[in-house]
Amino acid sequence: MKAILSLFALLLMADSAHAEEMKDYRARTIYFLLTNRFNPHIPYSPYVDPEYPDATNSVNCFVEVCTQEQKWRSYWGGDILGLIQKLDYLHDLGISAVWVTPLMENVRAYEGGTGYGTGYHGYWVQNYDRVNAHSES
């Protein structure tokens, strides 16, 4: 939760003079990202749910090619701290606003053979009052 609050504080304070020039979001370059797939924090150590350890990949799919279906449908380890670590990169691209996928608690289990995976994308919210532990750092 501290990481999420820190991100919002950074985004509010960053480039305040530049932001005042661009009050209308139609003039901004908005970068949409899937938090879990964008960037893991360094050093790499993704959250592993004790109830569903198979829901998080055992390999770092950011640096290794992951071709198995289970690996694609599981959590990869991208999180808010990883996003914060890449803010300079986004700024260098000319990005003036970031749109992240929902960060609420999502489907936690991986059920192989069903065609479904985990809620790594953020759109299978199960609890609107709790941040997804996979998104926190």
C-alpha positions as CSV (number, residue, x, y, z in Angstrom):
1,M,0.0,0.0,0.0
2,K,2.9,2.3,0.8
3,A,4.3,1.8,-2.8
4,I,0.9,2.8,-4.3
5,L,0.7,5.9,-2.2
6,S,4.3,6.8,-3.1
7,L,3.5,6.3,-6.8
8,F,0.5,8.7,-6.7
9,A,2.5,11.2,-4.7
10,L,5.3,11.1,-7.3
11,L,2.9,11.4,-10.2
12,L,1.2,14.4,-8.5
13,M,4.5,16.2,-7.8
14,A,6.4,15.3,-11.0
15,D,6.5,18.0,-13.6
16,S,3.9,20.2,-11.9
17,A,4.9,23.2,-14.1
18,H,4.6,21.0,-17.2
19,A,1.3,19.6,-16.0
20,E,-0.1,23.1,-15.5
21,E,0.5,23.8,-19.2
22,M,-1.4,20.7,-20.2
23,K,-4.6,20.7,-18.1
24,D,-6.5,19.1,-20.9
25,Y,-5.7,15.3,-21.1
26,R,-6.4,15.4,-24.9
27,A,-3.1,17.2,-25.2
28,R,-1.2,14.5,-23.2
29,T,0.6,11.4,-24.3
30,I,-1.0,8.7,-22.2
31,Y,0.9,5.4,-21.7
32,F,-1.4,2.4,-20.9
33,L,0.3,-0.5,-19.2
34,L,-0.5,-3.8,-17.7
35,T,1.1,-3.5,-14.3
36,N,2.0,-7.2,-13.9
37,R,3.6,-7.3,-17.4
38,F,5.4,-3.9,-17.4
39,N,8.4,-4.2,-15.1
40,P,9.3,-6.1,-12.0
41,H,11.1,-4.2,-9.3
42,I,14.8,-4.8,-9.0
43,P,16.0,-7.1,-7.5
44,Y,13.5,-9.5,-9.0
45,S,11.5,-11.1,-6.2
46,P,7.8,-11.4,-7.1
47,Y,5.1,-11.9,-4.5
48,V,4.2,-15.6,-4.2
49,D,0.7,-16.2,-2.7
50,P,1.1,-18.8,0.1
51,E,-2.4,-20.3,-0.8
52,Y,-1.7,-20.4,-4.5
53,P,2.0,-20.7,-5.1
54,D,1.5,-22.0,-8.7
55,A,-0.2,-18.7,-9.6
56,T,3.2,-17.0,-9.8
57,N,5.8,-18.1,-12.4
58,S,8.9,-19.8,-11.0
59,V,11.0,-18.2,-13.7
60,N,11.5,-14.6,-14.7
61,C,9.6,-14.3,-17.9
62,F,10.9,-10.8,-18.4
63,V,14.3,-12.2,-19.3
64,E,13.6,-15.8,-20.3
65,V,11.2,-16.9,-23.1
66,C,8.1,-18.4,-21.5
67,T,6.1,-20.4,-24.0
68,Q,4.0,-22.7,-21.8
69,E,0.3,-21.7,-21.4
70,Q,0.6,-21.7,-17.6
71,K,3.4,-19.3,-17.7
72,W,1.4,-16.8,-19.8
73,R,-1.7,-17.1,-17.6
74,S,0.2,-16.6,-14.3
75,Y,1.6,-13.6,-12.5
76,W,5.0,-12.4,-13.8
77,G,6.0,-10.1,-11.1
78,G,5.5,-6.6,-12.5
79,D,4.5,-4.3,-9.7
80,I,4.1,-0.7,-8.6
81,L,7.7,-0.4,-7.4
82,G,8.8,-1.6,-10.8
83,L,6.7,1.1,-12.4
84,I,8.2,3.7,-10.1
85,Q,11.7,2.5,-11.1
86,K,10.8,3.2,-14.8
87,L,9.3,6.7,-14.5
88,D,12.5,8.3,-15.9
89,Y,12.2,5.9,-18.9
90,L,8.6,6.9,-19.4
91,H,9.4,10.6,-19.1
92,D,12.2,10.2,-21.7
93,L,9.6,8.7,-24.1
94,G,7.6,11.9,-23.7
95,I,4.9,10.3,-21.6
96,S,2.9,12.8,-19.6
97,A,0.3,10.5,-18.0
98,V,0.2,6.8,-17.0
99,W,-2.9,4.7,-17.1
100,V,-2.5,1.4,-15.1
101,T,-4.7,-1.6,-15.0
102,P,-6.9,-2.0,-11.9
103,L,-4.8,-2.8,-8.8
104,M,-7.6,-4.3,-6.7
105,E,-7.5,-7.9,-5.4
106,N,-8.1,-10.3,-8.4
107,V,-8.5,-14.0,-9.1
108,R,-5.5,-15.5,-7.3
109,A,-5.6,-19.2,-8.4
110,Y,-4.3,-20.7,-11.6
111,E,-6.6,-23.5,-12.8
112,G,-4.9,-25.4,-15.6
113,G,-6.8,-26.8,-18.5
114,T,-9.8,-24.5,-18.1
115,G,-8.6,-21.8,-20.4
116,Y,-8.5,-19.4,-17.5
117,G,-5.6,-18.2,-15.6
118,T,-5.0,-15.7,-12.8
119,G,-6.3,-12.2,-12.8
120,Y,-2.8,-10.8,-13.6
121,H,-4.5,-8.2,-16.0
122,G,-6.5,-6.7,-13.2
123,Y,-9.9,-7.0,-14.7
124,W,-11.2,-10.0,-12.6
125,V,-11.7,-8.0,-9.4
126,Q,-12.8,-10.0,-6.4
127,N,-12.3,-7.4,-3.7
128,Y,-12.5,-3.6,-4.4
129,D,-11.4,-2.8,-0.8
130,R,-8.0,-4.5,-1.0
131,V,-5.0,-4.0,-3.2
132,N,-3.8,-7.0,-5.1
133,A,-0.7,-8.3,-3.2
134,H,0.9,-9.1,-6.6
135,S,0.8,-5.4,-7.4
136,E,2.4,-4.2,-4.2
137,S,6.2,-4.4,-3.6
